[in-house]
Amino acid sequence: MRQDEIWDAETARRYDTPGVGMFAPEVLEPAVDRLAELAGGGRALEFAVGTGRVAVPLAGRGVPVTGIELSRPMADRLRTKADEATIPVVIGDMATATAPGEYTLVYLVYNTISNLLTQAEQVECFRNAARHLTPGGRFVIELWVPELRKLPPGQQATVWCCEPGYIGLDTYDVLRQHVVSHHFSFDGSRRARLSRSPHRYIWPAELDLMARLAGFELESRHADWAGAAFTAESRSHVSVYRIPPSG
């Protein structure tokens, strides 16, 4: 499964779920609030901008936002919400593509750094963020914590969501740090729809080392966008890395 095969026109058409899921106000608004604060009055660059779930409301707060996006169908969906002058988009890989200008904030949300399937690509993503930032600028990553503690010997899968109409499970390859997320959706008929996506999972400590290799320092880590404490039981984290100010 290549990323360009996953994020195709059909996926782009089904991606937006206004008002629910990742688009629910209680999920989206704290993220936009925090990112607007971290931008500090400067420009923001979103890696994997997608259909503009975060970029559109962030631009609505007065933050100039540019995006990098691998999938043209996802970017086309964004264009139905904001024109090129409002949110410019560069089509390319977030580990290597460059956007014009400098930024005070680069951000990468909703686990998307794990779409890069090798450690080398993930390190290059950090370096690419650093190339775009002014001294003192920040790189923000939202990422899930791998649930390996739930895997007894011999078991390779965990169910992370089970609700009416939907089951989500992950299958792990612990040797390569790979996981495939399987999403089963049911609509009341006798058929289910399956979609899958491959990822390379990253422990927070490994993420911090990647940041150091690119010249970042860890500024803060919380369990969510609202600032809850990150603990051993946290299922995800929002980590803020900073390029040291010059001088």
Secondary structure as a PSIPRED ss2 file (coil, helix, strand):
# PSIPRED VFORMAT (PSIPRED V4.0)

   1 M C   1.000  0.000  0.000
   2 R C   1.000  0.000  0.000
   3 Q H   0.000  1.000  0.000
   4 D H   0.000  1.000  0.000
   5 E H   0.000  1.000  0.000
   6 I H   0.000  1.000  0.000
   7 W C   1.000  0.000  0.000
   8 D C   1.000  0.000  0.000
   9 A H   0.000  1.000  0.000
  10 E H   0.000  1.000  0.000
  11 T H   0.000  1.000  0.000
  12 A H   0.000  1.000  0.000
  13 R H   0.000  1.000  0.000
  14 R H   0.000  1.000  0.000
  15 Y H   0.000  1.000  0.000
  16 D C   1.000  0.000  0.000
  17 T C   1.000  0.000  0.000
  18 P C   1.000  0.000  0.000
  19 G C   1.000  0.000  0.000
  20 V C   1.000  0.000  0.000
  21 G H   0.000  1.000  0.000
  22 M H   0.000  1.000  0.000
  23 F H   0.000  1.000  0.000
  24 A C   1.000  0.000  0.000
  25 P H   0.000  1.000  0.000
  26 E H   0.000  1.000  0.000
  27 V H   0.000  1.000  0.000
  28 L H   0.000  1.000  0.000
  29 E H   0.000  1.000  0.000
  30 P H   0.000  1.000  0.000
  31 A H   0.000  1.000  0.000
  32 V H   0.000  1.000  0.000
  33 D H   0.000  1.000  0.000
  34 R H   0.000  1.000  0.000
  35 L H   0.000  1.000  0.000
  36 A H   0.000  1.000  0.000
  37 E H   0.000  1.000  0.000
  38 L H   0.000  1.000  0.000
  39 A H   0.000  1.000  0.000
  40 G C   1.000  0.000  0.000
  41 G C   1.000  0.000  0.000
  42 G C   1.000  0.000  0.000
  43 R C   1.000  0.000  0.000
  44 A E   0.000  0.000  1.000
  45 L E   0.000  0.000  1.000
  46 E E   0.000  0.000  1.000
  47 F E   0.000  0.000  1.000
  48 A C   1.000  0.000  0.000
  49 V C   1.000  0.000  0.000
  50 G C   1.000  0.000  0.000
  51 T C   1.000  0.000  0.000
  52 G C   1.000  0.000  0.000
  53 R C   1.000  0.000  0.000
  54 V C   1.000  0.000  0.000
  55 A H   0.000  1.000  0.000
  56 V H   0.000  1.000  0.000
  57 P H   0.000  1.000  0.000
  58 L H   0.000  1.000  0.000
  59 A H   0.000  1.000  0.000
  60 G H   0.000  1.000  0.000
  61 R C   1.000  0.000  0.000
  62 G C   1.000  0.000  0.000
  63 V C   1.000  0.000  0.000
  64 P C   1.000  0.000  0.000
  65 V E   0.000  0.000  1.000
  66 T E   0.000  0.000  1.000
  67 G E   0.000  0.000  1.000
  68 I E   0.000  0.000  1.000
  69 E E   0.000  0.000  1.000
  70 L C   1.000  0.000  0.000
  71 S C   1.000  0.000  0.000
  72 R H   0.000  1.000  0.000
  73 P H   0.000  1.000  0.000
  74 M H   0.000  1.000  0.000
  75 A H   0.000  1.000  0.000
  76 D H   0.000  1.000  0.000
  77 R H   0.000  1.000  0.000
  78 L H   0.000  1.000  0.000
  79 R H   0.000  1.000  0.000
  80 T C   1.000  0.000  0.000
  81 K C   1.000  0.000  0.000
  82 A C   1.000  0.000  0.000
  83 D C   1.000  0.000  0.000
  84 E C   1.000  0.000  0.000
  85 A C   1.000  0.000  0.000
  86 T C   1.000  0.000  0.000
  87 I C   1.000  0.000  0.000
  88 P C   1.000  0.000  0.000
  89 V E   0.000  0.000  1.000
  90 V E   0.000  0.000  1.000
  91 I E   0.000  0.000  1.000
  92 G C   1.000  0.000  0.000
  93 D C   1.000  0.000  0.000
  94 M C   1.000  0.000  0.000
  95 A C   1.000  0.000  0.000
  96 T C   1.000  0.000  0.000
  97 A C   1.000  0.000  0.000
  98 T C   1.000  0.000  0.000
  99 A C   1.000  0.000  0.000
 100 P C   1.000  0.000  0.000
 101 G C   1.000  0.000  0.000
 102 E C   1.000  0.000  0.000
 103 Y E   0.000  0.000  1.000
 104 T E   0.000  0.000  1.000
 105 L E   0.000  0.000  1.000
 106 V E   0.000  0.000  1.000
 107 Y E   0.000  0.000  1.000
 108 L E   0.000  0.000  1.000
 109 V C   1.000  0.000  0.000
 110 Y C   1.000  0.000  0.000
 111 N C   1.000  0.000  0.000
 112 T H   0.000  1.000  0.000
 113 I H   0.000  1.000  0.000
 114 S H   0.000  1.000  0.000
 115 N H   0.000  1.000  0.000
 116 L C   1.000  0.000  0.000
 117 L C   1.000  0.000  0.000
 118 T C   1.000  0.000  0.000
 119 Q H   0.000  1.000  0.000
 120 A H   0.000  1.000  0.000
 121 E H   0.000  1.000  0.000
 122 Q H   0.000  1.000  0.000
 123 V H   0.000  1.000  0.000
 124 E H   0.000  1.000  0.000
 125 C H   0.000  1.000  0.000
 126 F H   0.000  1.000  0.000
 127 R H   0.000  1.000  0.000
 128 N H   0.000  1.000  0.000
 129 A H   0.000  1.000  0.000
 130 A H   0.000  1.000  0.000
 131 R H   0.000  1.000  0.000
 132 H H   0.000  1.000  0.000
 133 L E   0.000  0.000  1.000
 134 T E   0.000  0.000  1.000
 135 P E   0.000  0.000  1.000
 136 G E   0.000  0.000  1.000
 137 G E   0.000  0.000  1.000
 138 R E   0.000  0.000  1.000
 139 F E   0.000  0.000  1.000
 140 V E   0.000  0.000  1.000
 141 I E   0.000  0.000  1.000
 142 E E   0.000  0.000  1.000
 143 L E   0.000  0.000  1.000
 144 W E   0.000  0.000  1.000
 145 V C   1.000  0.000  0.000
 146 P C   1.000  0.000  0.000
 147 E C   1.000  0.000  0.000
 148 L H   0.000  1.000  0.000
 149 R H   0.000  1.000  0.000
 150 K H   0.000  1.000  0.000
 151 L C   1.000  0.000  0.000
 152 P C   1.000  0.000  0.000
 153 P C   1.000  0.000  0.000
 154 G C   1.000  0.000  0.000
 155 Q C   1.000  0.000  0.000
 156 Q C   1.000  0.000  0.000
 157 A E   0.000  0.000  1.000
 158 T E   0.000  0.000  1.000
 159 V E   0.000  0.000  1.000
 160 W E   0.000  0.000  1.000
 161 C E   0.000  0.000  1.000
 162 C E   0.000  0.000  1.000
 163 E E   0.000  0.000  1.000
 164 P C   1.000  0.000  0.000
 165 G C   1.000  0.000  0.000
 166 Y E   0.000  0.000  1.000
 167 I E   0.000  0.000  1.000
 168 G E   0.000  0.000  1.000
 169 L E   0.000  0.000  1.000
 170 D E   0.000  0.000  1.000
 171 T E   0.000  0.000  1.000
 172 Y E   0.000  0.000  1.000
 173 D E   0.000  0.000  1.000
 174 V C   1.000  0.000  0.000
 175 L C   1.000  0.000  0.000
 176 R C   1.000  0.000  0.000
 177 Q C   1.000  0.000  0.000
 178 H E   0.000  0.000  1.000
 179 V E   0.000  0.000  1.000
 180 V E   0.000  0.000  1.000
 181 S E   0.000  0.000  1.000
 182 H E   0.000  0.000  1.000
 183 H E   0.000  0.000  1.000
 184 F E   0.000  0.000  1.000
 185 S E   0.000  0.000  1.000
 186 F E   0.000  0.000  1.000
 187 D C   1.000  0.000  0.000
 188 G C   1.000  0.000  0.000
 189 S C   1.000  0.000  0.000
 190 R C   1.000  0.000  0.000
 191 R C   1.000  0.000  0.000
 192 A E   0.000  0.000  1.000
 193 R E   0.000  0.000  1.000
 194 L E   0.000  0.000  1.000
 195 S E   0.000  0.000  1.000
 196 R E   0.000  0.000  1.000
 197 S E   0.000  0.000  1.000
 198 P E   0.000  0.000  1.000
 199 H E   0.000  0.000  1.000
 200 R E   0.000  0.000  1.000
 201 Y C   1.000  0.000  0.000
 202 I C   1.000  0.000  0.000
 203 W C   1.000  0.000  0.000
 204 P H   0.000  1.000  0.000
 205 A H   0.000  1.000  0.000
 206 E H   0.000  1.000  0.000
 207 L H   0.000  1.000  0.000
 208 D H   0.000  1.000  0.000
 209 L H   0.000  1.000  0.000
 210 M H   0.000  1.000  0.000
 211 A H   0.000  1.000  0.000
 212 R H   0.000  1.000  0.000
 213 L H   0.000  1.000  0.000
 214 A C   1.000  0.000  0.000
 215 G C   1.000  0.000  0.000
 216 F C   1.000  0.000  0.000
 217 E E   0.000  0.000  1.000
 218 L E   0.000  0.000  1.000
 219 E E   0.000  0.000  1.000
 220 S E   0.000  0.000  1.000
 221 R E   0.000  0.000  1.000
 222 H E   0.000  0.000  1.000
 223 A C   1.000  0.000  0.000
 224 D C   1.000  0.000  0.000
 225 W C   1.000  0.000  0.000
 226 A C   1.000  0.000  0.000
 227 G C   1.000  0.000  0.000
 228 A C   1.000  0.000  0.000
 229 A E   0.000  0.000  1.000
 230 F C   1.000  0.000  0.000
 231 T C   1.000  0.000  0.000
 232 A C   1.000  0.000  0.000
 233 E C   1.000  0.000  0.000
 234 S C   1.000  0.000  0.000
 235 R C   1.000  0.000  0.000
 236 S E   0.000  0.000  1.000
 237 H E   0.000  0.000  1.000
 238 V E   0.000  0.000  1.000
 239 S E   0.000  0.000  1.000
 240 V E   0.000  0.000  1.000
 241 Y E   0.000  0.000  1.000
 242 R E   0.000  0.000  1.000
 243 I C   1.000  0.000  0.000
 244 P C   1.000  0.000  0.000
 245 P C   1.000  0.000  0.000
 246 S C   1.000  0.000  0.000
 247 G C   1.000  0.000  0.000
